[in-house]
C-alpha cells in the first residue's frame, strides 16, 4: 500500500551526485524509485510533483517530452 510520506524518500533516493559536485534528478529515475515503494506514477505526475514541491530544482532538460532532468541550485549562495 503506498504511503504519502514515502514520496520525498523516493525523490531523495533518485538524486544523482555527479563527479563535479552537481546534483541532478531524472524523472525516469524518480518514477522507478516510486514504483519500488508501490507508487505508480506517470512521468507527467512526477514532473508536476517536482515542480510543486522541490523549489531548489531547476529544469535543465535538453530534449522535448516528459523525460526531464532537474538540477539542484542554491539560490542563497551557500547560505541556509
Secondary structure, DSSP 8 states (H G I E B T S, - for coil): ---TTHHHHHHHHTEEE-TTS-EEEEHHHHHHHHHHTT----HHHHHHHHHHH-TTEEE---SSSS--EEEE--TTTT--
